[in-house]
Amino acid sequence: MQSPLDKNNDPMSLESNISHYSLVSVIIPCYNQGHYLAEAINSVLEQTYQPVEIVVVDDGSTDDTRLIAQTYPSVKYVYQNNQGLSAARNTGIDNSYGNFLVFLDSDDWLLPEALEANIKYLQDNTEAVFVAGSHKKVDSKGVIPIIIEPGKTQPYHRLLYFNYIGMIAAVMFRRSVFDLYRYDTSLKSCEDYDFYLRITRDHPIINHTKEIAVYRIHENSLSKNIPLMFHNVLKVLKRQKNKLRGKKEEKYYSAGLKQWKRYYGAMHHWQVKQRLLQNKLIEKKDLALLSGQSSLYLQCLNVSLHLRYLYSKIRTIVR
């Protein structure tokens, strides 16, 4: 199955031949992940929904990303010097024409009915600016379903507490959103969380439980950089502090700060245990010594994360 859009088409021919209302643009940023890219592209070409436009944004890759992308005649390939994921997504927005946009990271993939499911929700709920479904996580040990329940709590309140949406590819946006918002290029992670918070502050969205996409966990996954993730998630959440309206939002905000510290403290704790085991510095029977996660213990882990992040920044400056 091929996209109806050829990469050599100009905007005028697109406007004359395709209804922008029905066109979905799938933007795939890629940085040195050409070995995953074909699977991502094929997952879009195999969608039950048409018409679809695919835009691959090469963020300064030094691998075979260009070669892989250009083997697909219907894929629009855009190159830019390395600027990071947020900038690549913004470039994709500027080089796409669909009325609906999906952002698919190059190491992930969409399930066959993803676009058909999400666009139906937006067509049936014209007030919603984006829709978010559920997704799966896959690692070397197997599949982990992540079900996003609609819930009764307002999306903005839920997001103050936790990024319950989780995976950007499970989201479909209306193009009109990008007349008001863009991805923050100063953020090296958690830019999607920042984006959701800014949008849901003032606009309605929809959630549903259908699985839309698959998130691949591997050694180079950004989510494994715990110090960076922890630093940026708190940075993003704290941006909302001066925007809070009333005691209820303040309550969710305070709970969110505590929750993120517990979450990344626990993840850091797990990583420490795994490194100790892998390097044979501790026996399994002795792991019980590290199992206590008291409030003080987690506070120490959080301090450790901050110090590791600052140390990494200092090393970058020195280099």
PyMOL commands that set and color helices and strands:
alter all, ss='L'
color gray80, all
select helices_A, chain A and resi 11-17+34-45+65-69+85-94+114-124+155-161+168-170+175-179+191-200+222-224+226-238+241-243+246-278+284-290+295-318
alter helices_A, ss='H'
color red, helices_A
select strands_A, chain A and resi 24-30+52-59+75-80+100-103+109-110+130-139+142-146+171-174+206-216
alter strands_A, ss='S'
color yellow, strands_A
deselect
rebuild
show_as cartoon
